[in-house]
Amino acid sequence: MRTVLVIKTSVQTSSGVKQVAPLLNQLLRSRADRWNFDLQDCDHILRVEAQAVTPSVVIDRLQKAGFMCAELED
C-alpha cells in the first residue's frame, strides 16, 4: 500500500536537505517512491510517497540528524 506522509520539519536550507538526503533515500524501495521538501512553506514540509514507510521511521531519521519534526494530521 502506498503511503503519503506530510511532516513538519526544522530543515530550512538546501544544505540541510543534502544532509538528510542519504537517510531518506535509504527508505525508498521502488522507483515510484520519492520524497521532497517545500522549504518555502512556513512549516518546511517534507512529503514522502513510498511503500511501507511509517511516520515514526522518517521522524526518527530526521531527529538523529539533529532536526525537529512532527507528522501533520489531516
N, CA, C, O and CB atoms as a CASP TS submission, in Angstrom:
PFRMAT TS
TARGET T0000
AUTHOR 0000-0000-0000
METHOD Language model
MODEL 1
PARENT N/A
ATOM      1  N   MET     1       0.833  -1.187   0.000  1.00  0.00           N
ATOM      2  CA  MET     1       0.000   0.000   0.000  1.00  0.00           C
ATOM      3  C   MET     1       0.879   1.253   0.000  1.00  0.00           C
ATOM      4  O   MET     1       1.820   1.360   0.787  1.00  0.00           O
ATOM      5  CB  MET     1      -0.949  -0.003   1.216  1.00  0.00           C
ATOM      6  N   ARG     2       0.570   2.178  -0.870  1.00  0.00           N
ATOM      7  CA  ARG     2       1.334   3.416  -0.986  1.00  0.00           C
ATOM      8  C   ARG     2       0.932   4.376   0.136  1.00  0.00           C
ATOM      9  O   ARG     2      -0.252   4.584   0.400  1.00  0.00           O
ATOM     10  CB  ARG     2       1.110   4.073  -2.374  1.00  0.00           C
ATOM     11  N   THR     3       1.925   4.945   0.777  1.00  0.00           N
ATOM     12  CA  THR     3       1.711   5.858   1.889  1.00  0.00           C
ATOM     13  C   THR     3       2.205   7.246   1.509  1.00  0.00           C
ATOM     14  O   THR     3       3.258   7.390   0.888  1.00  0.00           O
ATOM     15  CB  THR     3       2.423   5.352   3.161  1.00  0.00           C
ATOM     16  N   VAL     4       1.443   8.265   1.884  1.00  0.00           N
ATOM     17  CA  VAL     4       1.877   9.653   1.702  1.00  0.00           C
ATOM     18  C   VAL     4       1.964  10.274   3.091  1.00  0.00           C
ATOM     19  O   VAL     4       0.968  10.380   3.807  1.00  0.00           O
ATOM     20  CB  VAL     4       0.888  10.466   0.761  1.00  0.00           C
ATOM     21  N   LEU     5       3.169  10.680   3.451  1.00  0.00           N
ATOM     22  CA  LEU     5       3.402  11.311   4.751  1.00  0.00           C
ATOM     23  C   LEU     5       3.682  12.789   4.543  1.00  0.00           C
ATOM     24  O   LEU     5       4.381  13.169   3.603  1.00  0.00           O
ATOM     25  CB  LEU     5       4.578  10.629   5.504  1.00  0.00           C
ATOM     26  N   VAL     6       3.138  13.620   5.420  1.00  0.00           N
ATOM     27  CA  VAL     6       3.407  15.055   5.401  1.00  0.00           C
ATOM     28  C   VAL     6       3.950  15.413   6.777  1.00  0.00           C
ATOM     29  O   VAL     6       3.269  15.269   7.792  1.00  0.00           O
ATOM     30  CB  VAL     6       2.110  15.899   5.046  1.00  0.00           C
ATOM     31  N   ILE     7       5.196  15.883   6.787  1.00  0.00           N
ATOM     32  CA  ILE     7       5.903  16.081   8.047  1.00  0.00           C
ATOM     33  C   ILE     7       6.445  17.505   8.127  1.00  0.00           C
ATOM     34  O   ILE     7       7.118  17.982   7.213  1.00  0.00           O
ATOM     35  CB  ILE     7       7.048  15.059   8.195  1.00  0.00           C
ATOM     36  N   LYS     8       6.142  18.168   9.227  1.00  0.00           N
ATOM     37  CA  LYS     8       6.670  19.497   9.541  1.00  0.00           C
ATOM     38  C   LYS     8       8.102  19.303  10.040  1.00  0.00           C
ATOM     39  O   LYS     8       8.349  18.449  10.892  1.00  0.00           O
ATOM     40  CB  LYS     8       5.775  20.249  10.619  1.00  0.00           C
ATOM     41  N   THR     9       9.051  20.093   9.511  1.00  0.00           N
ATOM     42  CA  THR     9      10.452  19.905   9.913  1.00  0.00           C
ATOM     43  C   THR     9      11.116  21.236  10.255  1.00  0.00           C
ATOM     44  O   THR     9      10.561  22.310  10.023  1.00  0.00           O
ATOM     45  CB  THR     9      11.238  19.202   8.797  1.00  0.00           C
ATOM     46  N   SER    10      12.310  21.133  10.809  1.00  0.00           N
ATOM     47  CA  SER    10      13.137  22.317  11.041  1.00  0.00           C
ATOM     48  C   SER    10      14.235  22.434   9.976  1.00  0.00           C
ATOM     49  O   SER    10      15.160  23.232  10.130  1.00  0.00           O
ATOM     50  CB  SER    10      13.764  22.265  12.450  1.00  0.00           C
ATOM     51  N   VAL    11      14.142  21.649   8.905  1.00  0.00           N
ATOM     52  CA  VAL    11      15.089  21.746   7.791  1.00  0.00           C
ATOM     53  C   VAL    11      14.752  23.023   7.024  1.00  0.00           C
ATOM     54  O   VAL    11      13.656  23.150   6.478  1.00  0.00           O
ATOM     55  CB  VAL    11      15.025  20.468   6.848  1.00  0.00           C
ATOM     56  N   GLN    12      15.695  23.969   6.981  1.00  0.00           N
ATOM     57  CA  GLN    12      15.394  25.275   6.392  1.00  0.00           C
ATOM     58  C   GLN    12      16.233  25.622   5.174  1.00  0.00           C
ATOM     59  O   GLN    12      15.931  26.595   4.483  1.00  0.00           O
ATOM     60  CB  GLN    12      15.577  26.331   7.417  1.00  0.00           C
ATOM     61  N   THR    13      17.279  24.854   4.891  1.00  0.00           N
ATOM     62  CA  THR    13      18.192  25.205   3.801  1.00  0.00           C
ATOM     63  C   THR    13      18.456  24.006   2.897  1.00  0.00           C
ATOM     64  O   THR    13      18.186  22.859   3.255  1.00  0.00           O
ATOM     65  CB  THR    13      19.513  25.739   4.362  1.00  0.00           C
ATOM     66  N   SER    14      18.990  24.303   1.724  1.00  0.00           N
ATOM     67  CA  SER    14      19.344  23.212   0.807  1.00  0.00           C
ATOM     68  C   SER    14      20.477  22.372   1.381  1.00  0.00           C
ATOM     69  O   SER    14      20.563  21.181   1.079  1.00  0.00           O
ATOM     70  CB  SER    14      19.747  23.770  -0.570  1.00  0.00           C
ATOM     71  N   SER    15      21.344  22.952   2.195  1.00  0.00           N
ATOM     72  CA  SER    15      22.397  22.145   2.819  1.00  0.00           C
ATOM     73  C   SER    15      21.806  21.177   3.847  1.00  0.00           C
ATOM     74  O   SER    15      22.324  20.076   4.032  1.00  0.00           O
ATOM     75  CB  SER    15      23.447  23.055   3.490  1.00  0.00           C
ATOM     76  N   GLY    16      20.735  21.581   4.508  1.00  0.00           N
ATOM     77  CA  GLY    16      20.028  20.671   5.415  1.00  0.00           C
ATOM     78  C   GLY    16      19.398  19.521   4.661  1.00  0.00           C
ATOM     79  O   GLY    16      19.422  18.378   5.118  1.00  0.00           O
ATOM     80  N   VAL    17      18.827  19.829   3.490  1.00  0.00           N
ATOM     81  CA  VAL    17      18.244  18.780   2.646  1.00  0.00           C
ATOM     82  C   VAL    17      19.335  17.797   2.223  1.00  0.00           C
ATOM     83  O   VAL    17      19.131  16.584   2.264  1.00  0.00           O
ATOM     84  CB  VAL    17      17.548  19.396   1.396  1.00  0.00           C
ATOM     85  N   LYS    18      20.485  18.319   1.817  1.00  0.00           N
ATOM     86  CA  LYS    18      21.602  17.452   1.412  1.00  0.00           C
ATOM     87  C   LYS    18      22.066  16.572   2.562  1.00  0.00           C
ATOM     88  O   LYS    18      22.489  15.436   2.347  1.00  0.00           O
ATOM     89  CB  LYS    18      22.775  18.295   0.898  1.00  0.00           C
ATOM     90  N   GLN    19      21.988  17.089   3.775  1.00  0.00           N
ATOM     91  CA  GLN    19      22.407  16.328   4.954  1.00  0.00           C
ATOM     92  C   GLN    19      21.496  15.123   5.194  1.00  0.00           C
ATOM     93  O   GLN    19      21.977  14.047   5.550  1.00  0.00           O
ATOM     94  CB  GLN    19      22.416  17.231   6.192  1.00  0.00           C
ATOM     95  N   VAL    20      20.197  15.293   5.005  1.00  0.00           N
ATOM     96  CA  VAL    20      19.261  14.203   5.290  1.00  0.00           C
ATOM     97  C   VAL    20      18.945  13.345   4.066  1.00  0.00           C
ATOM     98  O   VAL    20      18.337  12.283   4.206  1.00  0.00           O
ATOM     99  CB  VAL    20      17.981  14.767   5.846  1.00  0.00           C
ATOM    100  N   ALA    21      19.342  13.780   2.879  1.00  0.00           N
ATOM    101  CA  ALA    21      19.032  13.046   1.649  1.00  0.00           C
ATOM    102  C   ALA    21      19.469  11.578   1.698  1.00  0.00           C
ATOM    103  O   ALA    21      18.671  10.710   1.345  1.00  0.00           O
ATOM    104  CB  ALA    21      19.693  13.727   0.472  1.00  0.00           C
ATOM    105  N   PRO    22      20.695  11.262   2.117  1.00  0.00           N
ATOM    106  CA  PRO    22      21.079   9.845   2.162  1.00  0.00           C
ATOM    107  C   PRO    22      20.211   9.023   3.119  1.00  0.00           C
ATOM    108  O   PRO    22      19.921   7.857   2.853  1.00  0.00           O
ATOM    109  CB  PRO    22      22.536   9.722   2.571  1.00  0.00           C
ATOM    110  N   LEU    23      19.803   9.630   4.223  1.00  0.00           N
ATOM    111  CA  LEU    23      18.960   8.931   5.202  1.00  0.00           C
ATOM    112  C   LEU    23      17.581   8.644   4.624  1.00  0.00           C
ATOM    113  O   LEU    23      17.022   7.568   4.835  1.00  0.00           O
ATOM    114  CB  LEU    23      18.828   9.761   6.490  1.00  0.00           C
ATOM    115  N   LEU    24      17.038   9.610   3.896  1.00  0.00           N
ATOM    116  CA  LEU    24      15.715   9.422   3.298  1.00  0.00           C
ATOM    117  C   LEU    24      15.778   8.469   2.106  1.00  0.00           C
ATOM    118  O   LEU    24      14.860   7.676   1.896  1.00  0.00           O
ATOM    119  CB  LEU    24      15.132  10.772   2.861  1.00  0.00           C
ATOM    120  N   ASN    25      16.850   8.542   1.330  1.00  0.00           N
ATOM    121  CA  ASN    25      16.981   7.650   0.179  1.00  0.00           C
ATOM    122  C   ASN    25      17.031   6.181   0.589  1.00  0.00           C
ATOM    123  O   ASN    25      16.610   5.310  -0.173  1.00  0.00           O
ATOM    124  CB  ASN    25      18.228   8.003  -0.610  1.00  0.00           C
ATOM    125  N   GLN    26      17.537   5.903   1.773  1.00  0.00           N
ATOM    126  CA  GLN    26      17.586   4.526   2.273  1.00  0.00           C
ATOM    127  C   GLN    26      16.191   3.940   2.493  1.00  0.00           C
ATOM    128  O   GLN    26      16.026   2.720   2.518  1.00  0.00           O
ATOM    129  CB  GLN    26      18.373   4.473   3.575  1.00  0.00           C
ATOM    130  N   LEU    27      15.198   4.797   2.650  1.00  0.00           N
ATOM    131  CA  LEU    27      13.825   4.337   2.892  1.00  0.00           C
ATOM    132  C   LEU    27      13.094   3.964   1.609  1.00  0.00           C
ATOM    133  O   LEU    27      12.078   3.271   1.654  1.00  0.00           O
ATOM    134  CB  LEU    27      13.044   5.405   3.621  1.00  0.00           C
ATOM    135  N   LEU    28      13.603   4.417   0.469  1.00  0.00           N
ATOM    136  CA  LEU    28      12.924   4.198  -0.797  1.00  0.00           C
ATOM    137  C   LEU    28      13.170   2.777  -1.297  1.00  0.00           C
ATOM    138  O   LEU    28      14.309   2.312  -1.342  1.00  0.00           O
ATOM    139  CB  LEU    28      13.390   5.220  -1.840  1.00  0.00           C
ATOM    140  N   ARG    29      12.086   2.092  -1.671  1.00  0.00           N
ATOM    141  CA  ARG    29      12.186   0.695  -2.089  1.00  0.00           C
ATOM    142  C   ARG    29      11.936   0.493  -3.579  1.00  0.00           C
ATOM    143  O   ARG    29      12.358  -0.516  -4.142  1.00  0.00           O
ATOM    144  CB  ARG    29      11.213  -0.136  -1.305  1.00  0.00           C
ATOM    145  N   SER    30      11.261   1.431  -4.222  1.00  0.00           N
ATOM    146  CA  SER    30      10.955   1.272  -5.649  1.00  0.00           C
ATOM    147  C   SER    30      11.185   2.597  -6.366  1.00  0.00           C
ATOM    148  O   SER    30      11.351   3.638  -5.729  1.00  0.00           O
ATOM    149  CB  SER    30       9.490   0.785  -5.858  1.00  0.00           C
ATOM    150  N   ARG    31      11.194   2.550  -7.687  1.00  0.00           N
ATOM    151  CA  ARG    31      11.394   3.767  -8.482  1.00  0.00           C
ATOM    152  C   ARG    31      10.239   4.748  -8.309  1.00  0.00           C
ATOM    153  O   ARG    31      10.409   5.947  -8.529  1.00  0.00           O
ATOM    154  CB  ARG    31      11.555   3.413  -9.961  1.00  0.00           C
ATOM    155  N   ALA    32       9.086   4.258  -7.924  1.00  0.00           N
ATOM    156  CA  ALA    32       7.920   5.117  -7.722  1.00  0.00           C
ATOM    157  C   ALA    32       7.978   5.869  -6.385  1.00  0.00           C
ATOM    158  O   ALA    32       7.278   6.865  -6.207  1.00  0.00           O
ATOM    159  CB  ALA    32       6.646   4.282  -7.791  1.00  0.00           C
ATOM    160  N   ASP    33       8.796   5.404  -5.461  1.00  0.00           N
ATOM    161  CA  ASP    33       8.936   6.060  -4.161  1.00  0.00           C
ATOM    162  C   ASP    33       9.722   7.356  -4.326  1.00  0.00           C
ATOM    163  O   ASP    33      10.662   7.435  -5.116  1.00  0.00           O
ATOM    164  CB  ASP    33       9.635   5.123  -3.138  1.00  0.00           C
ATOM    165  N   ARG    34       9.316   8.373  -3.560  1.00  0.00           N
ATOM    166  CA  ARG    34      10.024   9.648  -3.641  1.00  0.00           C
ATOM    167  C   ARG    34       9.755  10.494  -2.397  1.00  0.00           C
ATOM    168  O   ARG    34       8.838  10.224  -1.621  1.00  0.00           O
ATOM    169  CB  ARG    34       9.608  10.417  -4.909  1.00  0.00           C
ATOM    170  N   TRP    35      10.576  11.513  -2.238  1.00  0.00           N
ATOM    171  CA  TRP    35      10.400  12.480  -1.160  1.00  0.00           C
ATOM    172  C   TRP    35      10.819  13.851  -1.687  1.00  0.00           C
ATOM    173  O   TRP    35      11.597  13.953  -2.636  1.00  0.00           O
ATOM    174  CB  TRP    35      11.233  12.080   0.114  1.00  0.00           C
ATOM    175  N   ASN    36      10.293  14.901  -1.059  1.00  0.00           N
ATOM    176  CA  ASN    36      10.717  16.257  -1.393  1.00  0.00           C
ATOM    177  C   ASN    36      10.388  17.202  -0.244  1.00  0.00           C
ATOM    178  O   ASN    36       9.495  16.946   0.564  1.00  0.00           O
ATOM    179  CB  ASN    36      10.044  16.738  -2.697  1.00  0.00           C
ATOM    180  N   PHE    37      11.130  18.292  -0.195  1.00  0.00           N
ATOM    181  CA  PHE    37      10.908  19.335   0.803  1.00  0.00           C
ATOM    182  C   PHE    37      10.287  20.551   0.139  1.00  0.00           C
ATOM    183  O   PHE    37      10.595  20.868  -1.010  1.00  0.00           O
ATOM    184  CB  PHE    37      12.228  19.718   1.508  1.00  0.00           C
ATOM    185  N   ASP    38       9.409  21.231   0.869  1.00  0.00           N
ATOM    186  CA  ASP    38       8.918  22.546   0.476  1.00  0.00           C
ATOM    187  C   ASP    38       9.483  23.526   1.497  1.00  0.00           C
ATOM    188  O   ASP    38       8.872  23.787   2.534  1.00  0.00           O
ATOM    189  CB  ASP    38       7.324  22.601   0.414  1.00  0.00           C
ATOM    190  N   LEU    39      10.655  24.061   1.189  1.00  0.00           N
ATOM    191  CA  LEU    39      11.317  24.967   2.121  1.00  0.00           C
ATOM    192  C   LEU    39      10.682  26.342   2.140  1.00  0.00           C
ATOM    193  O   LEU    39      10.947  27.131   3.048  1.00  0.00           O
ATOM    194  CB  LEU    39      12.774  25.090   1.773  1.00  0.00           C
ATOM    195  N   GLN    40       9.839  26.648   1.146  1.00  0.00           N
ATOM    196  CA  GLN    40       9.130  27.933   1.105  1.00  0.00           C
ATOM    197  C   GLN    40       7.952  27.957   2.082  1.00  0.00           C
ATOM    198  O   GLN    40       7.528  29.027   2.519  1.00  0.00           O
ATOM    199  CB  GLN    40       8.633  28.218  -0.319  1.00  0.00           C
ATOM    200  N   ASP    41       7.428  26.784   2.420  1.00  0.00           N
ATOM    201  CA  ASP    41       6.318  26.686   3.360  1.00  0.00           C
ATOM    202  C   ASP    41       6.816  27.048   4.757  1.00  0.00           C
ATOM    203  O   ASP    41       7.959  26.750   5.100  1.00  0.00           O
ATOM    204  CB  ASP    41       5.696  25.259   3.343  1.00  0.00           C
ATOM    205  N   CYS    42       5.983  27.677   5.553  1.00  0.00           N
ATOM    206  CA  CYS    42       6.390  28.088   6.903  1.00  0.00           C
ATOM    207  C   CYS    42       6.732  26.899   7.801  1.00  0.00           C
ATOM    208  O   CYS    42       7.459  27.050   8.783  1.00  0.00           O
ATOM    209  CB  CYS    42       5.285  28.909   7.550  1.00  0.00           C
ATOM    210  N   ASP    43       6.208  25.711   7.465  1.00  0.00           N
ATOM    211  CA  ASP    43       6.485  24.508   8.255  1.00  0.00           C
ATOM    212  C   ASP    43       7.600  23.654   7.652  1.00  0.00           C
ATOM    213  O   ASP    43       7.890  22.571   8.161  1.00  0.00           O
ATOM    214  CB  ASP    43       5.223  23.674   8.386  1.00  0.00           C
ATOM    215  N   HIS    44       8.228  24.129   6.574  1.00  0.00           N
ATOM    216  CA  HIS    44       9.336  23.410   5.922  1.00  0.00           C
ATOM    217  C   HIS    44       8.964  21.939   5.723  1.00  0.00           C
ATOM    218  O   HIS    44       9.607  21.038   6.262  1.00  0.00           O
ATOM    219  CB  HIS    44      10.642  23.527   6.766  1.00  0.00           C
ATOM    220  N   ILE    45       7.924  21.727   4.947  1.00  0.00           N
ATOM    221  CA  ILE    45       7.277  20.429   4.801  1.00  0.00           C
ATOM    222  C   ILE    45       8.146  19.407   4.069  1.00  0.00           C
ATOM    223  O   ILE    45       8.733  19.698   3.027  1.00  0.00           O
ATOM    224  CB  ILE    45       5.975  20.595   4.071  1.00  0.00           C
ATOM    225  N   LEU    46       8.210  18.220   4.632  1.00  0.00           N
ATOM    226  CA  LEU    46       8.770  17.052   3.966  1.00  0.00           C
ATOM    227  C   LEU    46       7.595  16.173   3.572  1.00  0.00           C
ATOM    228  O   LEU    46       6.772  15.810   4.412  1.00  0.00           O
ATOM    229  CB  LEU    46       9.795  16.278   4.887  1.00  0.00           C
ATOM    230  N   ARG    47       7.520  15.837   2.299  1.00  0.00           N
ATOM    231  CA  ARG    47       6.474  14.947   1.795  1.00  0.00           C
ATOM    232  C   ARG    47       7.153  13.673   1.316  1.00  0.00           C
ATOM    233  O   ARG    47       8.071  13.719   0.497  1.00  0.00           O
ATOM    234  CB  ARG    47       5.638  15.621   0.639  1.00  0.00           C
ATOM    235  N   VAL    48       6.701  12.542   1.830  1.00  0.00           N
ATOM    236  CA  VAL    48       7.257  11.243   1.454  1.00  0.00           C
ATOM    237  C   VAL    48       6.138  10.404   0.855  1.00  0.00           C
ATOM    238  O   VAL    48       5.094  10.218   1.480  1.00  0.00           O
ATOM    239  CB  VAL    48       7.909  10.521   2.683  1.00  0.00           C
ATOM    240  N   GLU    49       6.356   9.899  -0.354  1.00  0.00           N
ATOM    241  CA  GLU    49       5.420   8.980  -1.004  1.00  0.00           C
ATOM    242  C   GLU    49       6.174   7.674  -1.215  1.00  0.00           C
ATOM    243  O   GLU    49       7.107   7.611  -2.016  1.00  0.00           O
ATOM    244  CB  GLU    49       4.862   9.565  -2.375  1.00  0.00           C
ATOM    245  N   ALA    50       5.766   6.634  -0.496  1.00  0.00           N
ATOM    246  CA  ALA    50       6.509   5.378  -0.558  1.00  0.00           C
ATOM    247  C   ALA    50       5.661   4.213  -0.096  1.00  0.00           C
ATOM    248  O   ALA    50       4.620   4.385   0.538  1.00  0.00           O
ATOM    249  CB  ALA    50       7.771   5.463   0.281  1.00  0.00           C
ATOM    250  N   GLN    51       6.127   3.040  -0.427  1.00  0.00           N
ATOM    251  CA  GLN    51       5.513   1.799   0.043  1.00  0.00           C
ATOM    252  C   GLN    51       6.070   1.495   1.432  1.00  0.00           C
ATOM    253  O   GLN    51       7.277   1.604   1.648  1.00  0.00           O
ATOM    254  CB  GLN    51       5.785   0.609  -0.954  1.00  0.00           C
ATOM    255  N   ALA    52       5.245   1.132   2.334  1.00  0.00           N
ATOM    256  CA  ALA    52       5.645   0.599   3.646  1.00  0.00           C
ATOM    257  C   ALA    52       6.603   1.493   4.428  1.00  0.00           C
ATOM    258  O   ALA    52       7.580   1.001   4.994  1.00  0.00           O
ATOM    259  CB  ALA    52       6.281  -0.737   3.462  1.00  0.00           C
ATOM    260  N   VAL    53       6.343   2.784   4.469  1.00  0.00           N
ATOM    261  CA  VAL    53       7.129   3.696   5.292  1.00  0.00           C
ATOM    262  C   VAL    53       6.215   4.270   6.363  1.00  0.00           C
ATOM    263  O   VAL    53       5.114   4.737   6.071  1.00  0.00           O
ATOM    264  CB  VAL    53       7.776   4.833   4.432  1.00  0.00           C
ATOM    265  N   THR    54       6.679   4.231   7.596  1.00  0.00           N
ATOM    266  CA  THR    54       5.874   4.754   8.693  1.00  0.00           C
ATOM    267  C   THR    54       6.397   6.120   9.131  1.00  0.00           C
ATOM    268  O   THR    54       7.585   6.410   8.991  1.00  0.00           O
ATOM    269  CB  THR    54       5.874   3.772   9.881  1.00  0.00           C
ATOM    270  N   PRO    55       5.519   6.946   9.653  1.00  0.00           N
ATOM    271  CA  PRO    55       5.961   8.267  10.128  1.00  0.00           C
ATOM    272  C   PRO    55       7.063   8.160  11.174  1.00  0.00           C
ATOM    273  O   PRO    55       8.001   8.958  11.166  1.00  0.00           O
ATOM    274  CB  PRO    55       4.781   9.041  10.708  1.00  0.00           C
ATOM    275  N   SER    56       6.965   7.198  12.060  1.00  0.00           N
ATOM    276  CA  SER    56       7.959   7.090  13.134  1.00  0.00           C
ATOM    277  C   SER    56       9.361   6.822  12.599  1.00  0.00           C
ATOM    278  O   SER    56      10.337   7.304  13.175  1.00  0.00           O
ATOM    279  CB  SER    56       7.563   5.986  14.101  1.00  0.00           C
ATOM    280  N   VAL    57       9.483   6.073  11.521  1.00  0.00           N
ATOM    281  CA  VAL    57      10.795   5.786  10.937  1.00  0.00           C
ATOM    282  C   VAL    57      11.393   7.059  10.338  1.00  0.00           C
ATOM    283  O   VAL    57      12.569   7.353  10.551  1.00  0.00           O
ATOM    284  CB  VAL    57      10.684   4.679   9.856  1.00  0.00           C
ATOM    285  N   VAL    58      10.585   7.815   9.591  1.00  0.00           N
ATOM    286  CA  VAL    58      11.064   9.057   8.972  1.00  0.00           C
ATOM    287  C   VAL    58      11.440  10.061  10.061  1.00  0.00           C
ATOM    288  O   VAL    58      12.504  10.677   9.997  1.00  0.00           O
ATOM    289  CB  VAL    58       9.983   9.659   8.023  1.00  0.00           C
ATOM    290  N   ILE    59      10.592  10.225  11.038  1.00  0.00           N
ATOM    291  CA  ILE    59      10.840  11.172  12.127  1.00  0.00           C
ATOM    292  C   ILE    59      12.102  10.794  12.893  1.00  0.00           C
ATOM    293  O   ILE    59      12.899  11.667  13.237  1.00  0.00           O
ATOM    294  CB  ILE    59       9.635  11.224  13.083  1.00  0.00           C
ATOM    295  N   ASP    60      12.292   9.520  13.162  1.00  0.00           N
ATOM    296  CA  ASP    60      13.481   9.046  13.873  1.00  0.00           C
ATOM    297  C   ASP    60      14.756   9.403  13.106  1.00  0.00           C
ATOM    298  O   ASP    60      15.739   9.850  13.698  1.00  0.00           O
ATOM    299  CB  ASP    60      13.403   7.522  14.092  1.00  0.00           C
ATOM    300  N   ARG    61      14.733   9.207  11.797  1.00  0.00           N
ATOM    301  CA  ARG    61      15.920   9.509  10.973  1.00  0.00           C
ATOM    302  C   ARG    61      16.246  10.993  11.004  1.00  0.00           C
ATOM    303  O   ARG    61      17.410  11.368  11.145  1.00  0.00           O
ATOM    304  CB  ARG    61      15.700   9.057   9.519  1.00  0.00           C
ATOM    305  N   LEU    62      15.242  11.833  10.877  1.00  0.00           N
ATOM    306  CA  LEU    62      15.492  13.271  10.892  1.00  0.00           C
ATOM    307  C   LEU    62      15.965  13.744  12.268  1.00  0.00           C
ATOM    308  O   LEU    62      16.846  14.598  12.363  1.00  0.00           O
ATOM    309  CB  LEU    62      14.229  14.028  10.486  1.00  0.00           C
ATOM    310  N   GLN    63      15.383  13.191  13.326  1.00  0.00           N
ATOM    311  CA  GLN    63      15.799  13.580  14.671  1.00  0.00           C
ATOM    312  C   GLN    63      17.232  13.146  14.963  1.00  0.00           C
ATOM    313  O   GLN    63      17.973  13.873  15.624  1.00  0.00           O
ATOM    314  CB  GLN    63      14.853  12.983  15.706  1.00  0.00           C
ATOM    315  N   LYS    64      17.630  11.974  14.482  1.00  0.00           N
ATOM    316  CA  LYS    64      19.015  11.529  14.667  1.00  0.00           C
ATOM    317  C   LYS    64      19.991  12.427  13.925  1.00  0.00           C
ATOM    318  O   LYS    64      21.155  12.537  14.313  1.00  0.00           O
ATOM    319  CB  LYS    64      19.178  10.086  14.195  1.00  0.00           C
ATOM    320  N   ALA    65      19.520  13.077  12.850  1.00  0.00           N
ATOM    321  CA  ALA    65      20.356  14.013  12.101  1.00  0.00           C
ATOM    322  C   ALA    65      20.339  15.409  12.731  1.00  0.00           C
ATOM    323  O   ALA    65      21.009  16.319  12.244  1.00  0.00           O
ATOM    324  CB  ALA    65      19.887  14.089  10.647  1.00  0.00           C
ATOM    325  N   GLY    66      19.574  15.576  13.811  1.00  0.00           N
ATOM    326  CA  GLY    66      19.567  16.828  14.543  1.00  0.00           C
ATOM    327  C   GLY    66      18.434  17.793  14.199  1.00  0.00           C
ATOM    328  O   GLY    66      18.471  18.962  14.582  1.00  0.00           O
ATOM    329  N   PHE    67      17.433  17.300  13.479  1.00  0.00           N
ATOM    330  CA  PHE    67      16.304  18.152  13.095  1.00  0.00           C
ATOM    331  C   PHE    67      15.059  17.799  13.892  1.00  0.00           C
ATOM    332  O   PHE    67      14.834  16.639  14.234  1.00  0.00           O
ATOM    333  CB  PHE    67      16.019  18.024  11.595  1.00  0.00           C
ATOM    334  N   MET    68      14.259  18.809  14.182  1.00  0.00           N
ATOM    335  CA  MET    68      12.981  18.584  14.830  1.00  0.00           C
ATOM    336  C   MET    68      11.949  18.327  13.740  1.00  0.00           C
ATOM    337  O   MET    68      12.040  18.887  12.648  1.00  0.00           O
ATOM    338  CB  MET    68      12.573  19.796  15.732  1.00  0.00           C
ATOM    339  N   CYS    69      10.971  17.484  14.036  1.00  0.00           N
ATOM    340  CA  CYS    69       9.919  17.219  13.065  1.00  0.00           C
ATOM    341  C   CYS    69       8.721  16.582  13.755  1.00  0.00           C
ATOM    342  O   CYS    69       8.824  16.022  14.846  1.00  0.00           O
ATOM    343  CB  CYS    69      10.436  16.313  11.937  1.00  0.00           C
ATOM    344  N   ALA    70       7.571  16.690  13.071  1.00  0.00           N
ATOM    345  CA  ALA    70       6.337  16.111  13.574  1.00  0.00           C
ATOM    346  C   ALA    70       5.407  15.882  12.397  1.00  0.00           C
ATOM    347  O   ALA    70       5.361  16.681  11.462  1.00  0.00           O
ATOM    348  CB  ALA    70       5.675  17.026  14.645  1.00  0.00           C
ATOM    349  N   GLU    71       4.667  14.784  12.450  1.00  0.00           N
ATOM    350  CA  GLU    71       3.720  14.494  11.383  1.00  0.00           C
ATOM    351  C   GLU    71       2.551  15.475  11.462  1.00  0.00           C
ATOM    352  O   GLU    71       2.052  15.779  12.546  1.00  0.00           O
ATOM    353  CB  GLU    71       3.217  13.027  11.474  1.00  0.00           C
ATOM    354  N   LEU    72       2.127  15.961  10.309  1.00  0.00           N
ATOM    355  CA  LEU    72       0.955  16.821  10.249  1.00  0.00           C
ATOM    356  C   LEU    72      -0.265  15.938   9.990  1.00  0.00           C
ATOM    357  O   LEU    72      -0.254  15.079   9.108  1.00  0.00           O
ATOM    358  CB  LEU    72       1.111  17.921   9.141  1.00  0.00           C
ATOM    359  N   GLU    73      -1.294  16.165  10.764  1.00  0.00           N
ATOM    360  CA  GLU    73      -2.534  15.404  10.617  1.00  0.00           C
ATOM    361  C   GLU    73      -3.449  16.123   9.635  1.00  0.00           C
ATOM    362  O   GLU    73      -3.322  17.329   9.426  1.00  0.00           O
ATOM    363  CB  GLU    73      -3.240  15.216  11.989  1.00  0.00           C
ATOM    364  N   ASP    74      -4.361  15.385   9.040  1.00  0.00           N
ATOM    365  CA  ASP    74      -5.324  15.966   8.087  1.00  0.00           C
ATOM    366  C   ASP    74      -6.242  16.960   8.759  1.00  0.00           C
ATOM    367  O   ASP    74      -7.108  17.540   8.105  1.00  0.00           O
ATOM    368  CB  ASP    74      -6.153  14.872   7.428  1.00  0.00           C
TER
END
